[in-house]
Amino acid sequence: MRCAIIVSYVNGTNALLKIFSKNKKEAISIINSMTIESFSKYIKKNIQQNKHTFI
């Protein structure tokens, strides 16, 4: 997904995956099962909750 690439480039791959799960394989599976719209909504909703991850 292009959106995932952009978010991970800005914040780092680990930070992106931690938004979805502490388990990297599980996070990748979740991301791959999402539509672009649901991925974008999820990121927008949860990025503030995980803001400490991006600092």
Protein Blocks (a to p, Z undefined) as FASTA:
>chain_A
ZZlmmmmmmnopklmmmmmomblklmmmmmmmpcfklmmmmmmmmmmmmmmmmZZ
